[in-house]
């Protein structure tokens, strides 16, 4: 069975891995004109390996740990040394209160003590306990679920910075079913969202996040190495389109016929690849918007900047008027990222509907972001070394109705282009474990299509 994997991010690489597992491994070629790994990139920064994309994966979803185990690097996984986050709201840094589920409170007393929500806002949240049940639409937005039950302050000051920050989008547009299923499940299963959140199963013991000590790029490097040992070929030229042929073969232009193909690209790229053979799927793919973000990696002298002990970073509420959307204290989370005299921070900017950061040249961007950091931390220090990473259209927006859109896309592909399966962050989860699962599931769906072409 000859299979083309279009896209060399973690989803595409996971698809290639799955295709080469088992007693009848496929003959796989991965097509990727850019760097392998997609949003996983680890670079040398002042002599240390530092992630300039995703810096960890969720440990409680098994696919990331499972793949690391299969690759023999599970003993290299470590947890962040700092885990508690702060939020910048009202011009002040405050610790996130205990008892949150994706920013929504399961307890009111920590919320009141936090100072993030005003006393009136806490009283509004408490009304959830006595308000009549809400009849929800099939797929409400995150902001609608939280705002309807807890009020606007909780939605805007807690849930939007967290859920919106993860997806680089606004929670007034993001689907609760697709981006915050715990909140959607709690809201539908109980009259009170607060009580529904309390009834959710307790998370398992152990770290929430893990990463290889050498950086997330280590997972990609080891996977590429193992794929090469299995005979997988890597092609650096781009695929122009994918066409279904008589007899079920798939023409991957300009490279010839394959028995099947996995398309593990962003939705915007997949839109053009399948346009000629699956126009309905292409139209639906075009409806998945993406957001662009910029990540600036800063190095400061430790003697000139201080971050709160045990704190992993800062979330920024949208109403603060900052370009910065988040700041990760890299050296606090991952002490091996720097030496004892240096503090590494990673500062994010950009979200759906806000491309200011993308339009600024590097020097102006760095100047603005370092001012935001200085204002938040109360320092006059400036970074002595920096690097800017621009992630264009890297964050798919799971807007209201996303799940049914994906179902329509997959149904159209099965009808019009049955030898092609989709994978990647644009579908059912943008985190690394979800992308790994997506790639492997796409590969499994194509098994048995070998025709000797």
N, C-alpha and C positions, 0 to 999 in steps of 0.2 A: 504494500500500500504506500503510494507516494503522496505526501501531504506537504502543502505549502503553509507556513505560518507567517502571516503578514503582520509585522509588528514585533519588536524585540524588547518591549517592556516586560515587567515581571509576569503579566498575564500570558503573553506570547511564549516566554521561556518556560513557564509552567505547563503550557499546552504541549510544547515540544517534549518536555520531560515525561508527561503522561503518555504521549504517543509512542515513546521509546521504551516504556515499561512493559513487562509481561513477556509471555513466550513468543509473541509475534510482533516484534517492534516494527514500527513504520519507518520508511525512508523519508526523513524530514529535512526540509530546507527552511531556514528562518530568513526572512527578508526585512532588513532594517537599515535604512540609510543613515540614521543618526546613531548616537551612542547607545549601546545595549544597556538595559536597565530602566529606561524611561525616566520616571520621576525619582528613581533611586540613583543618586550620584554621590560618590565620596571622593573628595579631593585632598591634596596635601596643602595645608594652611599653616604657615610658620613651622613647618617640620612635623606636624601632627596630622593624622587622618581625620578629617572633619566632614560630616555630611552636609551637602549643600542642597539636598532635597529631603525626602522623608528620613527621619533619624531613628525610627523605631517602628515596631508593629505591635498590635494588640495581642497580648499573650493568651487571653482567655478564649479567643477564636482559634481552633486547633490547626488551621491550614499553614500558618507561618511556622510555628514550632514543628509541625509535622514535616514540612519540606526541609527545614534545617536538619532535622534528625535523619531523614533519608540521605542527605548530602554529607552526613558525618560531622557537622559543625555545631551540634546542639550544646556541646560543652563550652563553646565560645560565647554563648549568649549571656548577656548581663542585663540587669535592670538599672534604670536611672537611680542615681544616688540621691536626687532631690525630686519630690513629687508634688508638693503643695503649690498651688497656683494663686496668684494675686489677680485682682481685677482693678483697672483704672476707671473709676466712675466718679463724677463730680469733681474731677481734678485731684482725687486722692487714691492712693493704693490701699486696697483692703483685701484681706484673705477671703477666699471663697468659703462660705459656711459649709459645715458638715451636712450630710444627709441630702445631697443633690443627686438627681438623676438627669444627666444631660442638661444641667443647669436648673431644672425644676425642683422645688423643695418637697421632700417627703416629711420634713419637720419644720415647724414654724418658729420655735424658740431660737435655734441657731440663726435663722433668717433675720429675726429681730435684733439679735446681738451684733450681726455683721455690720450694720450701718449702711449696707448697700441699698437696701430698700427703706423708704421712709416709714415711720409708724403708720401713717395712713395707708401706705402701700401694703404693709403687712396685714392690716385689718382687711384690706380688699382681698388679699390672698386667702385669709381665713374664711371669707364668705363662701369659698368653694364648698365648705362643709355643710352649708345650709341651702345653697342655691338648688333649684330643681334640676333634674337630670338634663343633660344636653343631648339633642339628637344631632349626630354628626353626619356630614356628607360622606360619600365613599372615601374620599382622600382629602381631608382638610390640610391646610398649611400648619406648620409648626406654630407660628405666631397665633393662629386662630385657636388652636387647642389650648395653648398656655394662656393667652390673653383672655379667652372666654371664661376660664375657670379661676385663674389667679390674678388677672388684671395686667395692665400694660407695663407696670414697672418691672415685674418679674420677667415678662416676655422680653423687654428691651434691655434690661440691665444685667440679666443673668443668662437667659437661654439664648438670646441672639448672639452675644459674644462667644459662647461656647459652640453651639451647633452651627451658627453662621460662620464662625471662624474655621471650624473643621472643613466646611464645604466652600468657603470663600464666597458666600452668598447671603442674601437677606432671608430671614425666616418667614417673612410675610409671603414669600414665593415658594419656599422649600416644602416638599411633601413630607407630612408627618409619617406616613406609612413607609416611605423610602429612606428618610434620613434620621428619624427618631422613633423607630417602631416600639420601643419601650413606652414612650409617652402615649403613642396611639393606642397600644394595648391596654395601658392603665386607664385611659380615658373611656374606652369602650366597655371595659369589664366592671366598672364601678360608677355609681352615681357621682362620687367625689373623686377628682383626680388625685388629691392628696392621699386619700385612703387607697386608691388604686396603686399609687407609687409605693406605699408602704407594704402592699401585698405582693410586690414583685419578688421573685426569688433572690436571696442574698448572693452576691457575686462569690465565686470560689476563692479560696485562699491563694495567696501567691501574688507575684508582681502583675501589674496591669499592662506594662509595656516591657518589651525585650528588644535587644539589638546585638549583633555581633560586636565584640570589643573593637575589632578593626574597622567598624563602620558598616552601614547597610550595604555598601558596595561589595563587601565580602560575600554576602549571600548571592549576589549576581555573579561575581567572579567564579565562585565555586560551582554554581549552577552551569555557567557557560563551559567551564572546564569539564564537568561531568558530561554535558551534552556532546562536547567534542569527542570524548572517549567513546561515546555511543554512536559516533559516525554522523552526527548532525552537522550540516553545512550552514555557514552564515554568509549571506549575500548582502553587500552594502549598497546595491542599486535599488531604486524605488520601484514598486509595482504600480502600474498605471491604471489597470482595471481588471476586474474578474468577471468572466463570462461563462455561463453554463453551456455545455455542449451536449449533443445527442449521445445517448448511452450513459449519461450521468457524470462524465468527466468534467473537470473545471479547468478552463483556460486562464492562466495567470499571466497576463501580458506584462512585459514582453518575454517571459521565460518559458512558456510552453504549457503543456497539459499536465494536470495532476489528478489523482483520484479524489482529492478533497482539499479544502483549505480552511484554516482558522484565521479569521480577521480579528486581530487584537490591537486595533488602533483606536485613537479618539474618534468619537462619533462623526466629527466633521470630515475626517479622512475617509472613514468607511462610507459616508454618503456618496462620494464620488466613485469609489471602487466598485460599488454594486449597482450604480445608476442604470446601466444599460440592461442588465438582466433582471434586476429586482427593483423596479421604479417605486413601488409602494413602500418597500422597506427603506429605500433611499429617502423618500419624502419624510417618513417618520424620523429617521436618523437626523435629518436636517433640523428637526424641531428640538433636539437636545442642545441647549446652549452650554457654553463653557465660559469660565472666568479665568482671567490671567492674574498671576501674583508675581511679586518680586521679593526675593530673599537676600538681604544684605548680611554678610558675616563680618562682624567687627571684632577687633582685638584691642583691649584696653590694658593699661598698666594696673595691676591689682592695687597698687598703692593709691590710685586715683579714683577708683570706683568701688562701691560696696553694694552687694545684693543681699537681701535677707537670707539668713541661714535656712537651709532645707527647702528653699523655694525654687521651683523649676522655671518660672517665668511669669509673664504678665499677659492678660487678655485686656483688650481695650474696647469699651462700650462704644457703639457707633456714634452716639451723640457727643463724644468728647472733642470732635473737630480735629483729630490727629490724622496724619497720613499713616502712621504706624497702626497696624491692626493687632499685632502681638509681638512679644519679645521673649525669646527663649534664652535662659541663662545656661548656655552650652557647657561652660566649665563646671557649673554646679551640678548639672544633670550627668555629665560625662567627664569626670575629673581628668581622664587621660587625654582629653582634647587639647590641653595646654600645659605649660610648665607652671611652676609655683608663682612666677612673677606676672603671669598674663591671665586675663579673663576674656573668654570668648563669648560673645552674644550673637544670637541670630535674630534679626529684626525683619518682620514680614509687613508687606503693604499690598493693597489691591484686593478687590472683591468684585463680584458681579455688579455692573453699573458704575464702577469707580476705577477708571484706568489712568488716574493721575500719575501714579508711580511708574507705569509703563511708558508714559510719554516724557518723563524727565530724563535727561542725560545722567550718567552715573554720578558725576561730581555733585550735581544739584540734588539728586536723590539722597546720596549719602549725607550731605549737609542737612537736609530736612529731617532725615531719620535720626541722625545723631542728636539733633535738637529735641526731638520727641523723647528719645531715651533720657537725655539730660533732664528734661522737665519732669519726667515720671519718677526718676530716681533721685532728684534733687542734687545733681552733680554738675560741675562745669567741665568735666573731663571730655576729651574727644578721642576717638579711636586712632591708634597710630598705624594700623594696617586694616585693610578691608577688601572684600570681594563681593561683587553683585552677581546674582544668578536670576535670570529672567525666565519664568515659567509661563509661556504663552498658551492660553486656552488649555491649561492643564487640569482644571477643576470642573468636571461636568456638573451641571446644575440639575439636581433631581427635583424638578418643579412639580406642583400639584398635577396628578395624573400620570406621573412618570412610570409607575409599575404597569399600568395598562398600555402605555405607549410601547414599552419594551415587549410586552406580550404580542402586540400587533406587529412589531418589527420581526420577531422570531417566527410568527405564523406566516408572514409574507415571504420570509426567506425559505421556510420549509416548502412553500408552494412553488416559488419561482426559481430558487437556487438551492436545491436540497443538499448539494455537496459542500455547502459553506456554513460554518458556525461562527457566531460572534463571541468575543470575550473582551474583558477589560473593564476599566473604571466607569465607563459610560452606562453600564447596565444595572447591576444589582449590588453595588457596593464599591466605594472608591478606595478603601483601605487595602493595605498590602495583603492580608489574609484573604479578603474578599476577591481580590484580583487573582490570586493564586487559585482559589476555588473555581473562579470563573473560567480560567484557562484550562484547568483539568477537566471540568465538566464539558466544555466545548470539545475537547479531544475525545472524551468518552462517547459523546454523541455521534462521532464520525466513525467509530470502529466498525469494521466489517465492510467498508466501501471499496476495498481493493478490487481492481478490475484488470490489472496487468498493463495499464497504459504506461 
